[in-house]
Amino acid sequence: MKVLVTGGAGYIGSHTLVELAAAGHEALVVDNFSTSTPASLDGVAAISGKTQRVVVADVRDASAMARICADFMPDAAIHFAGLKSVAESASAPLEYYDVNFCGTVALVRALGACGCRRLVFSSSATVYGEPQRLPIDEDHPLSAINPYGRSKLMVEDMLRDLAAADPARGVAILRYFNPVGAHPSVLIGETPMGAPANLAPFVADVAAGVRPDVVIFGDDYPTPDGTGVRDYIHVVDLARAHVAALEWTGQAAEQRLGARAFNIGLGRGFSVLEMIDAFESASGRKIAHRAAARRPGDVAACVADVSRAEREMSWRAVRGVPEMARDAWAWRLRLGVA
């Protein structure tokens, strides 16, 4: 299958390229390298044994996307390209709506013009907002509480509307729960631009001696140890979920199932302190941490019900938190330790 992969040089995109190659698919990467580097594609090529085809373009560039789709004629697309910092979205909301929403509009138009109706969309658990029940299933009310989450929810709504108008579309919406880790080869992994926005790379930085301590925002939550609880997913399992979703879109198009959301996580929550413990075990180093006040918008716990993905896509995560910490730490060692 010919698969167009936007944002394919990014953290999740690069791991998905490896899994696409292993499944025998032909990928074309579209990336503007604003939050990634071409070096990740070198890593993908080293792992897969296949040189990655890449076009440097911004997904918002409608004429470029139309030209790329017309030249490549994809059977399906996986859409990663977008901005993803909750904090940054609060200070630059227009940029987030422009990149995340308008970029998707340009992509879907270009795909439609070349007859491509199969799409896997990279969404987020942030679309659920404050959890009303745990674990969170896909029928949980949607109520994003920040511009990043709202930009993802706007795209989801648009894709559902498109599928309702044309049920022959097959659209899988994957709602991620905190990706962690790196490829076991340590040839690709997460390389945040600037200060990490997620817990795992920050903890790894502290273990590496790059940062003095982990700041725990809130140690008085109604959780077993007082710190926030989150669901996590190894990035390789997440990449495998995209390949499973790709297959599902074919069935969806044939059966006129339209658009459907899937939670992608472990289905079990881990606290901040438990994640720190996991990285201490992986690194063999003591990781300093200190408590600070809760951050506005943070929730006590967010855990996924992942049964729909297992039932309908025949996918489930097979790597746990120890593997996540082990591979994330191995990648951090490759980047260098102070």
C-alpha positions as CSV (number, residue, x, y, z in Angstrom):
1,M,0.0,0.0,0.0
2,K,1.2,3.5,-0.8
3,V,1.0,5.6,2.4
4,L,1.5,9.4,2.7
5,V,2.9,10.2,6.1
6,T,2.8,13.8,7.2
7,G,5.2,14.7,10.0
8,G,7.0,11.4,9.4
9,A,10.3,12.7,10.7
10,G,8.9,13.3,14.1
11,Y,9.1,11.1,17.2
12,I,6.0,9.0,16.6
13,G,6.1,9.4,12.8
14,S,9.6,7.9,12.6
15,H,8.7,4.9,14.6
16,T,5.7,4.3,12.5
17,L,7.8,4.4,9.3
18,V,9.7,1.5,10.7
19,E,6.5,-0.5,11.3
20,L,5.1,0.5,7.9
21,A,8.3,-0.8,6.2
22,A,8.1,-4.1,8.2
23,A,4.5,-4.5,7.0
24,G,5.6,-4.1,3.4
25,H,4.0,-0.6,2.8
26,E,5.6,2.1,0.7
27,A,5.7,5.4,2.5
28,L,6.3,9.0,1.3
29,V,7.2,11.4,4.1
30,V,6.0,15.1,4.0
31,D,7.7,17.2,6.7
32,N,8.8,20.8,7.1
33,F,11.3,19.9,9.8
34,S,10.1,22.7,12.1
35,T,10.0,20.3,15.1
36,S,12.1,17.4,13.8
37,T,15.4,16.7,12.0
38,P,16.3,14.7,8.9
39,A,18.6,12.6,11.1
40,S,15.6,10.6,12.3
41,L,15.0,9.4,8.8
42,D,18.6,8.2,8.6
43,G,17.8,6.1,11.7
44,V,14.6,4.7,10.1
45,A,16.6,3.8,7.0
46,A,19.3,2.0,9.1
47,I,16.6,0.0,11.0
48,S,14.4,-0.9,8.0
49,G,17.1,-1.2,5.4
50,K,15.0,1.2,3.2
51,T,15.8,4.8,2.2
52,Q,12.9,7.0,3.1
53,R,11.4,9.1,0.3
54,V,10.8,12.6,1.7
55,V,9.3,15.9,0.4
56,V,10.1,19.0,2.4
57,A,6.8,20.9,2.6
58,D,4.4,22.5,5.0
59,V,1.1,20.7,5.3
60,R,-0.7,24.1,5.2
61,D,0.6,24.7,1.7
62,A,-2.5,23.7,-0.2
63,S,-0.8,23.8,-3.7
64,A,2.2,21.8,-2.5
65,M,0.0,19.2,-0.9
66,A,-2.1,18.9,-4.0
67,R,1.0,18.5,-6.1
68,I,2.5,15.8,-3.8
69,C,-0.7,13.8,-3.7
70,A,-1.2,14.0,-7.4
71,D,2.4,12.8,-8.0
72,F,2.3,10.0,-5.3
73,M,-1.3,8.9,-5.6
74,P,-1.5,7.5,-2.1
75,D,-3.9,4.7,-1.1
76,A,-4.0,6.1,2.5
77,A,-2.5,8.7,4.7
78,I,-1.3,9.0,8.3
79,H,-1.4,12.5,9.5
80,F,1.1,13.4,12.3
81,A,2.1,16.9,11.3
82,G,1.1,19.4,13.9
83,L,2.0,21.3,17.1
84,K,1.5,19.6,20.4
85,S,2.5,21.7,23.4
86,V,-0.4,22.5,25.8
87,A,1.5,25.3,27.4
88,E,2.6,26.9,24.1
89,S,-0.9,26.6,22.7
90,A,-2.2,28.9,25.4
91,S,0.2,31.6,24.4
92,A,0.0,31.1,20.6
93,P,-3.5,29.8,20.0
94,L,-3.8,31.1,16.4
95,E,-0.7,29.2,15.4
96,Y,-2.1,26.0,16.8
97,Y,-5.5,26.4,15.0
98,D,-3.6,27.3,11.8
99,V,-1.2,24.4,11.8
100,N,-3.4,21.7,13.4
101,F,-6.8,22.6,11.8
102,C,-6.1,24.5,8.6
103,G,-3.2,22.1,7.8
104,T,-5.6,19.1,8.1
105,V,-8.1,20.9,5.8
106,A,-5.4,21.4,3.1
107,L,-4.3,17.7,3.5
108,V,-7.9,16.3,3.2
109,R,-8.6,18.4,0.2
110,A,-5.5,17.2,-1.5
111,L,-6.3,13.6,-0.7
112,G,-9.8,13.9,-1.9
113,A,-8.7,15.4,-5.2
114,C,-6.6,12.2,-5.9
115,G,-9.4,9.8,-4.7
116,C,-7.8,8.9,-1.4
117,R,-10.4,8.3,1.3
118,R,-8.4,6.4,3.9
119,L,-6.9,8.4,6.8
120,V,-5.4,7.8,10.2
121,F,-5.4,10.9,12.3
122,S,-3.0,11.6,15.2
123,S,-5.3,12.9,18.0
124,S,-4.9,13.1,21.7
125,A,-6.6,12.2,25.0
126,T,-6.7,16.0,25.7
127,V,-10.0,16.0,23.8
128,Y,-11.7,14.5,26.8
129,G,-10.8,17.4,29.1
130,E,-11.5,16.8,32.8
131,P,-12.4,13.1,33.2
132,Q,-15.9,12.4,34.4
133,R,-15.3,8.7,34.8
134,L,-12.3,6.3,34.8
135,P,-11.2,4.5,32.8
136,I,-12.1,6.8,29.9
137,D,-13.7,5.1,26.9
138,E,-14.3,6.6,23.5
139,D,-17.9,7.5,24.4
140,H,-16.7,9.8,27.2
141,P,-17.9,13.4,26.7
142,L,-15.5,15.5,24.7
143,S,-14.6,18.8,26.3
144,A,-11.1,20.1,25.6
145,I,-9.8,22.7,28.0
146,N,-6.9,24.3,26.1
147,P,-6.2,25.5,22.6
148,Y,-4.2,22.4,21.7
149,G,-6.9,20.1,22.7
150,R,-9.6,22.2,21.0
151,S,-7.6,22.2,17.8
152,K,-7.5,18.4,17.8
153,L,-11.2,18.2,18.7
154,M,-12.0,20.6,15.8
155,V,-10.2,18.3,13.4
156,E,-12.0,15.3,14.8
157,D,-15.4,17.0,14.3
158,M,-14.5,17.9,10.8
159,L,-13.4,14.4,10.0
160,R,-16.7,13.0,11.4
161,D,-18.7,15.4,9.3
162,L,-16.7,14.4,6.2
163,A,-17.3,10.8,6.9
164,A,-21.0,11.4,7.5
165,A,-21.2,13.1,4.1
166,D,-19.2,10.3,2.4
167,P,-19.5,7.1,4.4
168,A,-17.1,5.4,1.9
169,R,-14.3,7.2,3.8
170,G,-12.4,5.2,6.3
171,V,-11.0,7.4,9.1
172,A,-9.3,6.1,12.2
173,I,-8.9,8.8,15.0
174,L,-6.2,7.7,17.4
175,R,-6.3,9.3,20.8
176,Y,-2.9,9.0,22.4
177,F,-2.2,8.6,26.1
178,N,1.4,9.8,26.8
179,P,3.9,8.1,24.5
180,V,7.2,7.1,26.1
181,G,10.4,5.2,25.1
182,A,12.5,4.7,21.9
183,H,13.2,2.0,19.4
184,P,15.2,-0.8,21.0
185,S,17.9,-0.3,18.4
186,V,18.4,3.2,19.9
187,L,18.7,4.6,16.4
188,I,15.6,6.7,16.8
189,G,13.9,8.3,19.8
190,E,12.4,11.5,21.2
191,T,14.5,14.6,20.9
192,P,12.5,17.5,22.3
193,M,13.2,21.0,20.9
194,G,14.0,23.0,24.0
195,A,12.7,22.0,27.5
196,P,10.8,18.8,27.4
197,A,7.0,19.2,27.6
198,N,6.4,15.6,28.7
199,L,7.4,13.8,32.0
200,A,9.6,11.0,30.7
201,P,12.2,13.0,28.8
202,F,12.4,15.4,31.7
203,V,13.0,12.6,34.1
204,A,15.6,11.2,31.8
205,D,17.4,14.6,31.7
206,V,17.6,14.6,35.5
207,A,19.0,11.1,35.6
208,A,21.5,12.2,33.0
209,G,22.6,15.2,35.1
210,V,21.3,17.8,32.6
211,R,18.7,19.1,34.9
212,P,18.8,19.3,38.7
213,D,15.5,17.8,39.7
214,V,12.0,16.8,38.6
215,V,9.4,19.2,39.6
216,I,6.2,17.4,40.6
217,F,3.3,19.7,40.1
218,G,1.0,18.7,42.8
219,D,1.5,16.0,45.5
220,D,-1.8,16.3,47.1
221,Y,-4.1,14.8,44.5
222,P,-6.6,12.1,45.6
223,T,-4.4,9.3,44.2
224,P,-2.5,6.6,46.1
225,D,0.7,8.6,46.5
226,G,-0.7,12.1,45.9
227,T,0.9,12.6,42.5
228,G,-0.9,12.7,39.2
229,V,-1.7,9.4,37.5
230,R,-1.5,9.0,33.8
231,D,-1.7,6.2,31.2
232,Y,1.4,5.6,29.1
233,I,2.2,3.8,25.9
234,H,5.5,2.6,24.5
235,V,6.2,4.4,21.2
236,V,6.8,1.2,19.4
237,D,3.3,-0.1,20.5
238,L,1.9,3.2,19.4
239,A,3.5,2.9,16.0
240,R,2.1,-0.6,15.6
241,A,-1.3,0.8,16.4
242,H,-1.1,3.1,13.3
243,V,-0.4,0.1,11.1
244,A,-3.4,-1.7,12.6
245,A,-5.5,1.4,12.1
246,L,-4.4,1.6,8.5
247,E,-5.8,-1.9,7.9
248,W,-9.0,-0.9,9.8
249,T,-9.6,2.0,7.4
250,G,-9.7,-0.4,4.5
251,Q,-12.5,-2.4,6.2
252,A,-14.2,0.8,7.3
253,A,-14.3,2.1,3.7
254,E,-15.6,-1.2,2.4
255,Q,-18.3,-1.5,5.1
256,R,-19.1,2.2,5.1
257,L,-18.2,2.6,8.8
258,G,-17.0,6.2,8.3
259,A,-14.9,7.7,11.1
260,R,-14.2,6.1,14.5
261,A,-12.1,7.0,17.5
262,F,-9.7,4.6,19.3
263,N,-7.9,5.1,22.6
264,I,-4.2,4.1,22.5
265,G,-2.6,3.4,25.9
266,L,-1.8,0.7,28.3
267,G,-5.2,0.8,30.0
268,R,-3.5,1.2,33.4
269,G,-2.4,4.4,35.2
270,F,1.0,5.2,36.7
271,S,1.8,8.0,39.1
272,V,4.6,10.5,38.7
273,L,6.5,8.9,41.5
274,E,6.1,5.4,39.9
275,M,7.5,6.8,36.7
276,I,10.5,8.3,38.6
277,D,11.0,4.9,40.3
278,A,11.0,3.2,36.9
279,F,13.6,5.5,35.5
280,E,15.7,5.0,38.7
281,S,15.7,1.3,38.1
282,A,16.5,1.7,34.4
283,S,19.3,4.1,34.9
284,G,20.7,2.9,38.2
285,R,20.7,6.5,39.4
286,K,18.9,8.4,42.1
287,I,16.6,11.0,40.6
288,A,16.0,14.1,42.6
289,H,12.5,15.5,42.7
290,R,10.6,18.2,44.6
291,A,6.9,19.1,44.9
292,A,5.4,22.3,43.6
293,A,1.9,23.7,43.4
294,R,-0.6,22.1,41.0
295,R,-0.7,23.5,37.5
296,P,-4.0,25.0,36.2
297,G,-5.8,22.5,34.0
298,D,-4.0,19.4,35.3
299,V,-6.2,16.5,36.4
300,A,-5.7,14.0,39.2
301,A,-5.9,10.9,36.9
302,C,-6.4,10.1,33.3
303,V,-6.5,6.4,32.3
304,A,-7.8,4.8,29.1
305,D,-10.2,2.1,28.3
306,V,-8.4,0.5,25.4
307,S,-10.8,-2.4,24.8
308,R,-12.2,-1.0,21.5
309,A,-8.8,-1.0,19.8
310,E,-8.2,-4.6,20.9
311,R,-11.7,-5.7,19.8
312,E,-12.0,-3.8,16.5
313,M,-8.4,-3.4,15.3
314,S,-6.9,-6.5,17.0
315,W,-4.3,-4.3,18.6
316,R,-3.0,-4.1,22.2
317,A,0.1,-2.8,23.9
318,V,2.7,-5.5,24.8
319,R,5.4,-3.3,26.4
320,G,5.1,-2.0,30.0
321,V,6.5,0.9,31.9
322,P,9.8,-0.9,32.7
323,E,10.4,-1.3,28.9
324,M,9.5,2.3,28.3
325,A,12.0,3.5,30.9
326,R,14.7,1.2,29.7
327,D,14.4,2.3,26.1
328,A,14.0,5.9,26.9
329,W,17.1,5.8,29.1
330,A,19.1,4.0,26.5
331,W,18.2,6.7,24.0
332,R,19.2,9.4,26.5
333,L,22.6,7.7,26.9
334,R,23.0,7.8,23.1
335,L,22.3,11.6,23.2
336,G,25.0,12.0,25.9
337,V,25.1,12.1,29.7
338,A,26.6,14.9,31.8
